[in-house]
Amino acid sequence: MKTRRNLTPDEIAYLEARACTADDWKAVWVPPVFDKTYIEHTRFSGTVRLGAFRKDFVLPGGLKKHAGLRHVTLHNCEVGDNVLIENISNYIANYRIGDNCFIQNVNVLLTEGTATFGNGVEVSVLNETGGREVPMYDRLSASLAYILALYRHRPGLIGRIRELIAAYTGQIASERGTIGNNVKIINAGTIKNVRIGDCCTVENCTRLENGSVNSNEEAPVYIGDSVIAQDFIISSGAVVADAAKIIRCFIGQACHVTHNFSAHDSLLFSNCAFENGEACAIFAGPFTVSMHKSSLLIAGMFSFLNAGSGSNQSNHMYKLGPIHQGIVERGSKTTSDSYILWPARIGAFSLVMGRHHHHSDTSDMPFSYLIEKEDETYLVPGINLRSVGTIRDAQKWPKRDKRTDPVQLDKINYNLLSPYTINKMLKALGILKQLQKLVGETSEIYYYQNTRIKGSSLQHALRFYSLAIHKFLGNSLIKRLEKTAFKDVEEMRRQLAPDTSEGAGEWLDLSGLIVPKASVEALLMAVENGETASLEEVEAAFDRFHRSYYRIEWTWAAAKIEEWYGLKLAEITP
């Protein structure tokens, strides 16, 4: 605690001569060495602690202003060193303000009651009417949110995670708001029950209410013109500007939400970019992009999505209300004016063209086109595997990761081919061969999950999927053997033996994190039983899965190589 003293009678007289007043001068505390000349037209109410005013701020255009207090009312506030506060229309109440802050032309800045700063707010994601709510907290990751939204069949697990989030929310609840060091707030409207981290810039914004701005020196946050935000958490490195409106939203690291975009009840995770359009009850995993005026994303789960202009979905079944939802798996694209009627599920890396009303489920047919023809959905499986755009996407995402915060909340695996997508392709081959067997190899049309597949498309798909499986298994083998010199064949065989049993069986995509299902089940069981007793431990487990991806991927790939090629790695020859 910095040492503080009361003002001397001479200092009080000097301040009163400069139009300063206090309900009780004894409740105003200043540092031992204090320069009173930088305070004028200031009213002190409640207990106020001030820092030293020693710094000049140089503004754009070269104008200099010295730290100090001018035309402001402070109630129960603590002000750090070298802070400039001036022209506050109403007052600042119940705030702890850090060092080197510049606060100018603000309507009102206050904390009222016990605030949790957006933590614990329930976001009705996917189902607007409720039932999949995700409670927000400062360090929410896409993977944890995925479990909270989609594992509702395990009420014990969901209850336990919610308890952990409630405990965190209780810990940070306070009657005092905080503004970090080196924060700039200028020309702002109402800021109420908002916690603002270091190095944040808030300029020309309209209203911020009940939220956290988790800015820091490595990844500052920028909040710009005419922004309205209510019940929100904005993570490090994010930009929210140009009349964006967010209500009950989590904005992930390095997200850009600008140009009149409006969203409510939505979770937007790292590196998402949203402009012009609208989002309602969406779960936007990493790298979800929607840039066009007429686009509406509603009640869907997406990741690595590129939404074309005029893309939209429907979650209404009229009489029953907005109860439906859909999943578009990673890496998909929707073309201009495309439409999907929920419920539906679209496989990974698919392209959706036209309007689709038939509730298709193509989740086991990745890398496909869904095309509308005469009001029917035609599925072209595997065709996207030969698209140069698909390869370009896989290369561009890592380059577009704008996160500069050393602590990265979302664990993101960029791999196009992984046990997750290859497993789907193996399933797809089985399904397509079964269709051929049932209907006959010469059929012109096959019917699958409310879609139609042309005979020629099915033939091509068998070839594309087989090629992709060969490519992935070959890549895994090369990766396993590279950078090693072998004296004899036994050494090579030893290298090809998996290091761990982890990785066998089915894999999941937890909104960016690709991980074995058995590993996730073990973690969730530990959470349910209370063996994993904190949110930090859950996130540490996600981090461990992510870092050991290639080691555990080999367990899966080794078994598939034996199965696919009908050989044993223990007996393999060069």
Secondary structure as UniProt FT lines:
FT   STRAND          5..6
FT   HELIX           9..17
FT   TURN            18..19
FT   STRAND          21..22
FT   HELIX           25..27
FT   STRAND          28..30
FT   HELIX           36..38
FT   STRAND          39..49
FT   STRAND          56..58
FT   TURN            60..61
FT   STRAND          64..66
FT   STRAND          68..79
FT   STRAND          84..88
FT   STRAND          92..93
FT   STRAND          95..97
FT   TURN            99..100
FT   STRAND          102..110
FT   TURN            117..120
FT   STRAND          122..123
FT   TURN            128..129
FT   STRAND          134..135
FT   TURN            138..139
FT   HELIX           142..150
FT   TURN            152..153
FT   HELIX           155..172
FT   STRAND          177..179
FT   TURN            181..182
FT   STRAND          184..196
FT   TURN            198..199
FT   STRAND          201..203
FT   STRAND          207..213
FT   STRAND          222..223
FT   TURN            225..226
FT   STRAND          228..234
FT   TURN            236..237
FT   STRAND          239..240
FT   TURN            242..243
FT   STRAND          245..251
FT   TURN            253..254
FT   STRAND          256..258
FT   TURN            259..260
FT   STRAND          262..268
FT   TURN            270..271
FT   STRAND          273..275
FT   STRAND          278..280
FT   STRAND          283..284
FT   TURN            286..287
FT   STRAND          289..290
FT   TURN            293..294
FT   STRAND          296..298
FT   STRAND          300..302
FT   STRAND          306..307
FT   TURN            309..310
FT   STRAND          312..314
FT   HELIX           318..320
FT   STRAND          326..328
FT   TURN            330..331
FT   STRAND          333..334
FT   TURN            336..337
FT   STRAND          339..341
FT   STRAND          344..346
FT   TURN            348..349
FT   STRAND          351..353
FT   STRAND          355..356
FT   TURN            363..364
FT   STRAND          369..373
FT   TURN            374..375
FT   STRAND          376..380
FT   TURN            381..382
FT   HELIX           383..386
FT   HELIX           388..399
FT   HELIX           419..439
FT   TURN            441..442
FT   STRAND          445..448
FT   TURN            449..450
FT   STRAND          451..454
FT   HELIX           455..481
FT   TURN            482..483
FT   HELIX           489..496
FT   TURN            502..503
FT   STRAND          507..510
FT   TURN            511..512
FT   STRAND          513..516
FT   HELIX           517..528
FT   TURN            529..530
FT   HELIX           535..547
FT   HELIX           549..565
FT   HELIX           569..571
//
